[in-house]
Amino acid sequence: MRLTRKATAMVLASMMAVSLTACGSSDSSATATTAAPAATEAPKATEAAKETEAAKDAATEAAKEAEAAAPGGGNIGVCIYKFDDAFMTTYRNALQEILEGKGYTVTVMDGKNDQAEQNNQINNFIAQGVDALIINPVMTSAADQIIATVKDADIPTVLINREPTAEQMSAYDKLVYVGCDARQSGTMQGELILDTENKGDINGDGKVSYIMIQGDPENVDAQYRTEFSVKALTDAGMEVEELDLQRGDWDRNKGQEIAQNDLAKFGDEIEVIFCNNDDMAIGALQAIQAAGRTVNEDIYLVGVDALDAALNEVVNGNMTGTVLNDANGQAAGAVEAMEALLGGKTYGAGEQSIYVDYVKVTPENAADFQ
Ligand code: GAL
């Protein structure tokens, strides 16, 4: 049997009464008043004590019931935009481990990059009566609909990885976004290039000629990383030339194909390959090596995420650098926010985005993240 939301609230209320009692043991009548307001009309300590006992019994009963219904205190539905994504695989494993470690019952669904499929999964979770949802939307543009659905069902919800606008989130005060500010990662990618001996201008012609391999452009991470990586260069006074910009949808094979075609087309003109993530950078590296080019000598290559494979390549000098996209930190932050929501916290407009910092990764510090 599953506890209804109301029953859960009652359990929490009666448990709070008991814990308030425990905190105020130095003054039993005052404590009992806090635990059971009716005691003010019957100020005798014995009456109050009886009420406290009753509250304790109710709490014990209800807690037993809660435990039977949902071991560890709750059923959590997690929706991932697709399982076949390198970074989100690390992230979802971290999330599952933290939640299960805390005793939650967790079900993780693969949205298969299909918003309609994910909508069904969200509806099913709601029908099953989950206590909270953690959602990595397939389409950021579907945020309004997702938010309306969870609001309607009154389910505390944490959105992750694909950030909606503050205005969209303000529609529901039991909703938060936990993620990173993608502008920061773009800026750090630009800085990694500025930190090289020639600031990316390998051939000394006065400009940095680059190709940009973009993630899914529907996603704010892809938009901001594309914009801010180049902005860091121009802000530092560098002239830039974009030879090509193509979407690689966060995918290693697409990163490899785009880099291969561009290396064949532009040859030595390419001085920098910016990739919005590491998986595409690993693909681009295969193309770079196949074309007989050498990273950090005649071409620079940067990614984002700090996947294990990328960290190895940074250490080996086959990638100029990457940026840590802290999967563990974000997973921990998402669970913390979820627990705050389950505890009754609500979030006002403008305070619904919780950010975890990115970290620049170079050969000097890469080993720290391995
Ligand atoms: C980004 C990450 C990418 C990809 C994407 C999915 O934050 O860097 O590798 O996982 O999220 O939305």
Residues whose N, C-alpha, C, O or C-beta is under 5 A from the ligand:
A	BS01	GAL	D85 F87 M88 N161 D221 W250 N276 N277 V304 D305 N325
